[in-house]
Structures are given as C-alpha cells and as structure tokens.
Amino acid sequence: MSTTSWFSRALLPWYREHARALPWRATKDPYLVWLSEVILQQTRVDQGTAYWLRFADRFPTVQALAKASEDEVLKLWQGLGYYSRARNLLTAAGQVVADHDGRFPTDLAELKGLKGVGDYTAAAVASICSERPVAVVDGNVYRVLARVFGIDMPIDTSAGSAHFKELAEALLDPKHPGDHNQAVMELGALVCKPRDPACSACPLAARCIARRTDRIADLPVKAGRTKVRTRHFNYLDIRTGSGGIWFQQRSGRDIWRGLYELPLLESEGPLTERRVVARLSEQMGPGWVVEGVHGPVKHLLSHQRILARFWKLTPPRDLGTPEHWTLVSRTGIDALAVPRLIERYLTEHPGPIGA
C-alpha cells in the first residue's frame, strides 16, 4: 500500500466522523470560505466563529464587503488583532469586484493575486471550493507530519518549509483534496495538539514515529525564536466637563494602523509624573496637571510586549484642538475601532480615575 493510501484511508473516515460542525463548512462559496481562512489566521476557532458570523451577516457577498468603509471593517474586526488582515480583506474584496466581475476566484494563481492571500489561504480555498489538488501547510499540518514521520528538520527554515510542502503534496488524496486538507488540520487542532496530544484517539497512532520513539514533545523543531520587543506607552486620558474625551488615529506602518487610541507619548522606559508634564509642556505649552495614573498594564502581541500607563490629566485652559487629535463624545466612542488595550481601559474607567 502506498504512503498516500494508508495516510488518507486512515484519516478521512476519522474526519468525516469527528469533524466539528463549523458554519463555513456548510458552504462551498469561495468568498465565505476565504473569509473564514482570513479570520482564523492567528485566531482560535471559538473566537473566530463569532467574528465570521458577524461578517457573513453584515457582508453576505464580496460585493457588500467591497462597498464598506475601512472604519466600518476595522470596527467589526475589533478585538481580533493583526489589523492588517482586516485592511487586506477590504482591498481584496475590491479586487474581486474590479478585476473578476465580482466572481470570487478559485484558481490558485488568481487567488494569490488577491491582497493578503498567500500559499496557504489560496490552497485552502482552491481545494475546498473546487477540489483543486493542492495541499495546505499550516502550523497544525507541520505538527502532524513532523510527528507521524519523525521529521526533525526545522519548520522555520526555507529547506524545512520546502520539505514539508513536498511531503504534504505527496500525501494529498487527489480525489478528495478539500476534505483531506481539512482533515489534517482538524487532527492537529483536536488530537495532535502542541501539548497533551490525545494519541489514543489518533487514527495515525499505529504509524506515528514520534510516538514510538518518545519524541512527541520534541517535534516539530524550530530553528530559533523571534525576539520580543518591549515598548512603553503613556496614554493621555483627557476628558472635558461635557463628557468628551480626546482620541487620535494611528497611522504609518506601526501596529494598529487606522485604529483610534488615546493620545500617546511613547518612551524608552517608564515615565515619572514630572517627566510626563515636562514632555507635554514642551510640546503644547505649560499648565498640565496629573490627576492620577493607572498601570502599568501589560499587553502582549506576537513580537511585542507593551507596558502601558494611563495618565488622567487636566489640560491647560487654552489647549484648543491639538493637531491630529479628535474630541469624541462618550457615546461616540462605541463607533470607533480601538485596540483591545484601549477598549479594556475605557470599560474599566468610564469616568475619572478613582470615580
């Protein structure tokens, strides 16, 4: 029996019996499948499902999404992180409408031409929606293949990536590529988990080299870890007597581009009250008074650790409207797309600190 045969013959019956009833699996609409794949990047399925349902309800077609504003998409995306995915989502929808007459492609090359669509997403949509015989390779697939075949080649190197891609293609069931791809990913998500895998429930356990050689905890192998950068954010909580609060919109190529946040002073290290007042006085004139401070609050991103302090301030009487700042009413805040860090702070501190 060939390698392909035993692998798929063991895996597909397990998948058809144990696959989760996820809403996007009830459709072959490439737009809705693509939407699920984008949302589930770096996102847990239980969290992503609620977002997929919201997007599918608000934007049931790619044409509806293409007509949306960036602020609308970012607001609906709020809390998922990696906001470039949301911007790419909107751009890609526009491409489908403009370049493909509104018909979502299932051809691999055409899919890769869409903003934010790489090898994995293109392979997933093409195989699931039109049974194109192309394998997907994601974190779950790396883990399953590394353990089952006892591969200690680092997955985060070009040679390792190429090796796993070649193996995944060789194993692919050409008659059922969509189910096959989903089955390998499902096995990695439900059974062959990073920690405490359920080997007794695995349909591939009898052939698993990592299990036989007691190397489950060692595989897959990574060559190195990404260095985490620490950043110090000093947010300015400045509110008016009528209940307004000052915001600014992030721009440039940094994190959270396009989202709204409280005015920010970033620093190399923690700032003292005196230093906060001094920096504000230098930039906008004297008269600032610190009423309180909250934090530090630790907020972790994939490659960054943010230590945030929230400074409750009374501004000078002649503050005016600082450049790039926007005064928002308390009720208007709900319409803004904000980072989760800001959302949590405002929820915990709807009024002045200590109130």
C-alpha positions as CSV (number, residue, x, y, z in Angstrom):
1,M,0.0,0.0,0.0
2,S,1.4,3.4,-0.9
3,T,2.2,6.1,1.6
4,T,-0.7,8.2,0.2
5,S,-3.1,5.4,0.5
6,W,-2.6,4.4,4.2
7,F,-2.5,8.1,5.3
8,S,-5.7,9.2,3.6
9,R,-7.5,5.9,4.2
10,A,-6.9,6.3,7.9
11,L,-7.5,10.0,8.1
12,L,-10.6,10.7,6.0
13,P,-13.0,8.3,7.8
14,W,-11.9,9.8,11.1
15,Y,-12.5,13.3,9.8
16,R,-16.0,12.5,8.5
17,E,-17.0,11.2,11.9
18,H,-15.3,13.7,14.2
19,A,-15.1,17.0,12.2
20,R,-16.5,20.0,14.1
21,A,-19.8,21.4,12.7
22,L,-18.3,24.8,11.8
23,P,-20.6,27.2,9.9
24,W,-18.3,27.8,7.0
25,R,-18.1,24.0,6.3
26,A,-21.7,24.1,5.3
27,T,-20.8,26.1,2.1
28,K,-18.6,25.9,-0.9
29,D,-18.9,29.6,-1.5
30,P,-15.3,30.7,-2.0
31,Y,-16.0,34.1,-0.6
32,L,-17.3,32.7,2.7
33,V,-14.5,30.1,2.9
34,W,-11.9,32.8,2.2
35,L,-13.4,34.9,4.9
36,S,-13.1,32.1,7.4
37,E,-9.5,31.4,6.5
38,V,-8.5,35.1,6.9
39,I,-10.3,35.4,10.2
40,L,-8.8,32.2,11.6
41,Q,-5.2,33.2,11.0
42,Q,-3.6,33.7,14.4
43,T,-7.1,33.3,16.0
44,R,-8.8,30.5,18.0
45,V,-11.7,28.8,16.2
46,D,-14.1,29.5,19.1
47,Q,-13.3,33.2,19.0
48,G,-13.1,33.3,15.2
49,T,-16.6,31.7,14.7
50,A,-18.4,34.7,16.3
51,Y,-16.5,37.1,14.1
52,W,-17.2,35.0,10.9
53,L,-20.9,35.0,11.7
54,R,-20.9,38.8,12.2
55,F,-19.0,39.4,8.9
56,A,-21.1,37.0,7.0
57,D,-24.3,38.6,8.3
58,R,-23.1,42.2,7.7
59,F,-21.4,41.4,4.4
60,P,-23.0,38.3,2.9
61,T,-21.4,38.8,-0.5
62,V,-18.0,40.1,-1.7
63,Q,-19.8,43.0,-3.3
64,A,-21.2,44.1,0.0
65,L,-17.8,43.9,1.6
66,A,-16.2,45.9,-1.2
67,K,-18.7,48.8,-0.6
68,A,-17.8,49.0,3.1
69,S,-15.6,51.8,4.6
70,E,-12.3,50.9,6.3
71,D,-13.6,52.3,9.6
72,E,-16.6,50.0,9.4
73,V,-14.5,46.9,8.7
74,L,-12.0,47.8,11.4
75,K,-14.8,48.3,13.9
76,L,-16.3,44.9,13.1
77,W,-12.8,43.4,13.3
78,Q,-12.0,45.0,16.7
79,G,-10.6,42.5,19.2
80,L,-9.1,40.1,16.7
81,G,-5.7,41.8,16.4
82,Y,-3.4,41.7,13.4
83,Y,-5.5,44.5,11.8
84,S,-3.6,44.4,8.5
85,R,-5.8,41.3,7.9
86,A,-8.9,43.5,8.0
87,R,-7.4,46.1,5.6
88,N,-6.3,43.3,3.3
89,L,-9.8,41.8,3.4
90,L,-11.3,45.1,2.2
91,T,-8.7,45.6,-0.5
92,A,-9.1,42.0,-1.8
93,A,-12.9,42.4,-2.0
94,G,-12.4,45.5,-4.1
95,Q,-10.0,43.5,-6.4
96,V,-12.6,40.7,-6.8
97,V,-15.2,43.3,-7.8
98,A,-12.9,45.3,-10.1
99,D,-10.8,42.5,-11.7
100,H,-13.1,39.4,-11.6
101,D,-16.5,40.9,-12.2
102,G,-17.5,40.2,-8.6
103,R,-17.0,36.4,-9.0
104,F,-14.6,35.1,-6.3
105,P,-11.8,33.1,-8.0
106,T,-10.9,29.5,-7.1
107,D,-7.9,29.3,-9.5
108,L,-4.7,29.2,-7.5
109,A,-2.8,31.9,-9.4
110,E,-5.8,34.3,-9.3
111,L,-6.3,33.7,-5.6
112,K,-2.6,34.5,-4.9
113,G,-3.2,37.8,-6.8
114,L,-5.5,39.0,-4.1
115,K,-4.2,41.2,-1.4
116,G,-3.1,39.2,1.7
117,V,-3.7,35.8,0.1
118,G,-0.6,33.5,0.3
119,D,0.1,29.9,-0.5
120,Y,-1.9,28.5,2.5
121,T,-5.1,30.5,2.0
122,A,-5.0,30.0,-1.8
123,A,-4.6,26.3,-1.4
124,A,-7.4,26.1,1.2
125,V,-9.9,28.0,-0.9
126,A,-9.0,26.2,-4.1
127,S,-9.1,22.7,-2.6
128,I,-12.2,23.1,-0.5
129,C,-14.3,25.0,-3.0
130,S,-13.3,23.5,-6.3
131,E,-11.4,20.3,-5.3
132,R,-8.1,21.6,-6.8
133,P,-5.4,19.0,-5.9
134,V,-3.1,21.3,-3.8
135,A,-2.0,20.7,-0.2
136,V,-2.2,23.2,2.6
137,V,0.6,23.6,5.1
138,D,0.0,25.4,8.4
139,G,1.0,25.0,12.0
140,N,-1.3,22.1,12.5
141,V,0.0,20.3,9.4
142,Y,3.6,20.8,10.3
143,R,3.0,19.3,13.7
144,V,1.1,16.2,12.4
145,L,3.6,15.5,9.7
146,A,6.7,16.1,11.9
147,R,5.4,13.7,14.5
148,V,3.9,11.0,12.3
149,F,7.0,10.8,10.1
150,G,9.6,11.7,12.8
151,I,10.9,14.7,10.9
152,D,13.4,16.8,12.9
153,M,14.1,19.3,10.1
154,P,13.3,22.9,11.5
155,I,10.0,24.1,10.1
156,D,11.0,27.7,10.2
157,T,13.8,27.4,7.6
158,S,13.4,27.5,3.8
159,A,14.7,24.0,3.5
160,G,12.3,22.7,6.2
161,S,9.3,24.5,4.7
162,A,10.1,23.1,1.2
163,H,10.4,19.6,2.6
164,F,7.1,19.7,4.5
165,K,5.3,21.2,1.5
166,E,6.7,18.4,-0.8
167,L,5.6,15.7,1.7
168,A,2.1,17.3,2.1
169,E,1.7,17.3,-1.7
170,A,2.8,13.6,-1.9
171,L,0.3,12.6,0.8
172,L,-2.7,14.5,-0.7
173,D,-5.7,12.5,-1.7
174,P,-6.3,13.8,-5.3
175,K,-9.9,12.7,-5.3
176,H,-10.8,14.5,-2.1
177,P,-8.3,17.3,-1.6
178,G,-10.6,19.6,0.3
179,D,-11.6,17.0,2.9
180,H,-8.0,15.8,3.1
181,N,-6.6,19.2,3.8
182,Q,-9.3,19.9,6.4
183,A,-8.8,16.5,8.0
184,V,-5.0,17.1,8.6
185,M,-5.7,20.5,10.1
186,E,-8.5,19.1,12.2
187,L,-6.3,16.3,13.5
188,G,-3.7,18.9,14.6
189,A,-6.3,21.1,16.2
190,L,-8.3,18.4,18.1
191,V,-5.9,15.4,18.6
192,C,-2.2,16.1,17.7
193,K,-2.1,19.2,19.9
194,P,1.1,21.1,20.8
195,R,0.7,19.9,24.4
196,D,-1.0,16.8,25.8
197,P,-1.9,15.3,22.5
198,A,-4.7,12.6,22.6
199,C,-2.6,9.9,21.0
200,S,-5.1,7.2,21.9
201,A,-7.7,8.9,19.8
202,C,-5.4,9.4,16.8
203,P,-6.2,7.4,13.6
204,L,-2.5,7.6,12.7
205,A,-1.1,6.5,16.0
206,A,-0.1,3.0,14.8
207,R,2.3,4.5,12.3
208,C,3.4,7.6,14.4
209,I,7.2,7.6,14.6
210,A,7.3,10.3,17.3
211,R,5.0,8.1,19.5
212,R,7.1,5.0,19.0
213,T,10.4,6.8,19.8
214,D,9.0,9.0,22.6
215,R,9.7,12.3,20.8
216,I,6.2,13.8,20.7
217,A,7.3,16.8,22.9
218,D,10.3,17.4,20.8
219,L,8.6,17.7,17.4
220,P,8.2,19.8,15.4
221,V,11.5,21.6,15.6
222,K,12.1,25.3,15.3
223,A,15.5,26.8,14.5
224,G,15.1,29.9,16.6
225,R,12.7,32.2,18.4
226,T,11.7,35.7,17.4
227,K,13.0,38.3,19.8
228,V,10.2,40.1,21.6
229,R,10.4,43.9,21.7
230,T,9.3,45.8,24.8
231,R,7.6,49.2,24.3
232,H,6.5,51.8,26.9
233,F,3.2,53.5,26.0
234,N,2.0,56.5,28.1
235,Y,-1.7,57.2,27.2
236,L,-3.2,60.6,28.0
237,D,-6.7,60.4,29.4
238,I,-8.0,63.9,28.9
239,R,-11.8,64.5,29.3
240,T,-13.9,67.5,29.1
241,G,-16.6,68.7,31.5
242,S,-19.3,67.7,29.0
243,G,-18.1,64.1,28.9
244,G,-15.9,64.3,25.7
245,I,-12.6,62.5,25.5
246,W,-9.6,63.2,23.2
247,F,-8.5,60.5,20.7
248,Q,-6.0,60.2,17.9
249,Q,-6.0,57.9,14.9
250,R,-2.8,55.7,14.4
251,S,-1.1,56.0,11.1
252,G,2.1,54.9,9.4
253,R,3.4,51.3,9.3
254,D,3.2,50.6,13.0
255,I,0.8,48.3,14.9
256,W,-2.9,49.1,14.9
257,R,-2.8,51.4,11.8
258,G,-6.1,53.1,11.3
259,L,-7.4,52.4,14.8
260,Y,-8.2,55.1,17.4
261,E,-6.4,55.4,20.7
262,L,-6.0,57.9,23.5
263,P,-3.2,60.5,22.7
264,L,0.1,58.7,23.2
265,L,3.6,59.5,24.5
266,E,5.9,56.6,23.7
267,S,9.1,56.4,25.8
268,E,12.3,54.3,26.1
269,G,11.3,53.4,29.7
270,P,8.7,54.2,32.3
271,L,8.0,58.0,32.7
272,T,7.6,59.7,36.0
273,E,4.8,62.2,36.6
274,R,7.3,65.1,36.3
275,R,8.6,63.8,33.0
276,V,5.1,63.4,31.6
277,V,4.2,67.0,32.5
278,A,7.6,68.2,31.1
279,R,7.1,66.5,27.7
280,L,3.6,67.8,27.4
281,S,4.7,71.3,28.3
282,E,7.5,71.2,25.7
283,Q,5.1,70.1,23.0
284,M,1.9,72.0,23.8
285,G,2.7,74.6,26.5
286,P,2.5,74.7,30.3
287,G,-0.4,74.2,32.6
288,W,-0.8,70.4,32.6
289,V,-1.9,68.7,35.9
290,V,-1.7,65.0,36.6
291,E,-4.8,63.8,38.5
292,G,-4.0,60.1,38.6
293,V,-2.3,57.2,36.8
294,H,-3.4,53.6,36.1
295,G,-0.9,50.8,35.3
296,P,1.4,49.6,34.1
297,V,-0.8,47.3,32.1
298,K,0.9,44.5,30.2
299,H,-0.4,43.8,26.7
300,L,1.2,41.0,24.7
301,L,1.4,40.9,20.9
302,S,3.2,38.2,18.8
303,H,6.5,40.1,18.7
304,Q,6.0,43.0,21.1
305,R,5.3,43.5,24.8
306,I,3.6,46.7,25.5
307,L,3.7,48.2,29.0
308,A,1.0,50.9,29.1
309,R,0.3,53.6,31.7
310,F,-2.8,55.7,31.5
311,W,-2.4,59.3,32.8
312,K,-5.5,61.1,33.9
313,L,-4.8,64.8,33.1
314,T,-6.3,68.2,33.3
315,P,-5.1,70.2,30.3
316,P,-4.3,73.9,30.1
317,R,-7.3,76.2,29.7
318,D,-6.1,77.3,26.3
319,L,-5.5,73.8,24.9
320,G,-7.5,74.4,21.8
321,T,-7.5,71.4,19.4
322,P,-4.1,69.8,19.2
323,E,-3.0,68.6,15.7
324,H,-4.3,65.1,14.9
325,W,-6.5,64.9,18.0
326,T,-10.2,64.4,17.8
327,L,-12.7,65.2,20.6
328,V,-15.2,62.3,20.9
329,S,-18.4,62.2,23.0
330,R,-18.7,59.3,25.4
331,T,-21.5,57.7,23.3
332,G,-19.4,58.3,20.1
333,I,-16.6,56.1,21.4
334,D,-18.7,53.0,20.6
335,A,-18.5,53.7,16.9
336,L,-14.6,53.9,16.9
337,A,-12.4,50.9,16.1
338,V,-9.9,50.8,19.0
339,P,-7.2,48.4,20.1
340,R,-8.3,45.9,22.8
341,L,-5.9,47.5,25.2
342,I,-7.8,50.8,24.9
343,E,-11.2,49.1,24.9
344,R,-10.5,47.4,28.2
345,Y,-9.2,50.5,29.9
346,L,-12.3,52.6,28.9
347,T,-14.6,49.8,30.0
348,E,-12.9,49.7,33.4
349,H,-12.6,53.5,33.7
350,P,-15.8,55.1,32.1
351,G,-15.3,58.1,34.3
352,P,-12.3,59.9,36.0
353,I,-9.8,57.6,37.7
354,G,-10.9,56.9,41.2
355,A,-14.5,57.8,40.4
